[in-house]
Amino acid sequence: MSSPRLFSLVRNVLTARVLVVNDDPATLLALRTLLTDAAEQHGYEIVCVHSGEEALREVLQREFAVILLDVKMPGMDGFETAEAIHSHPRSASTPIIFTTVYSGDDYNRLKAYQSGAVDYLLMPVIPQVLQTKVSVFVEMAKTRLELQAKTQALETLNRDLRVRQMRELKRINAALEAEVVERRRAEQRAHDLATRDPLTRLPNRRSLIERLEHAIAHASRHNECLALLFLDLDKFKAINDTLGHEVGDELLIQVATRIASCLRETDMVARLGGDEFVVLLETLPDATHAAVVAQKIARSIAAIDRIGEHTVSTSTSIGIGLFPGDGETTQAMLKSADTAMYRAKKQQRGSVRFFRRALNPAVTPVQD
């Protein structure tokens, strides 16, 4: 039998499989439906079971490219099932992606990665994200199986051909590794585009909302105070209109750098768009600290006097919302800080204002 024909037959018998484990029939059906089109496109089989015990029986009988494993299940939960799967030599290296409907569960997320998981997805999941992640492992498994099958086939061929074929396998393996590296880079680029402002490289609104939700939950559990500073540049439109967008963009970049330099490593600054920035300050001793930071930021931005060859003059109006007094949800906190910022801009540009007016005379060092 010729080598090309032999390899063609090998490819035809290779079948990659994906195991989906979930005790909820509706979720199991939803996951299977999300993967059906991708399974037809990439040529893999979907196997669905309802429990950890059934999953163990499957992995003892067949190999799987990847396992989608529910965290919360009666009997054996996801972590126990993963430990049992990885304890068996045949399935010790099988990738496991945990799925769960329990959002914000950092403990379980950490526990999942400690148990050898390659990912941890919150349901409902974006279909394209799930399909892409599964397809990466399917393609890797199919390539690995193909390489293994080719190696076995080569053992039946003339020894004079073995050296040449081994070189080919090394080339394929190197290409596979390069592809995996490139896919990881592509995933990182996609993540950056989704979570960061392309101009300033600061976190964007989506990242801020996610971080603020976690911060509020933490502060609520530990009875702590946090502050949200809403910043809006003064005279930015005039600078953009008179000096051009390139100068305006450079000003925004400098502002982002100066804000970050005024913060602790644990604080966060995000750009919402245009000339609006938001600063999140966690674990504050009192409201005075927020005012001090706001004053420091205001002075730093007011000190910007040149952009390239151009002389500029700008300032920032800052509104401060405090948790829990000014809101106990993400949207409430953003609205409070935004409202305070508009009061500051209306009363005196470049000033700092708390959402609660009674706090201003006591702790705000900025004079109107």
Summary of the structure (lengths in Angstrom):
residues: 368
radius of gyration: 28.0
end to end distance: 90.3
largest distance: 91.0
contacts: 1160
relative contact order: 0.08
helix: 57%
strand: 19%
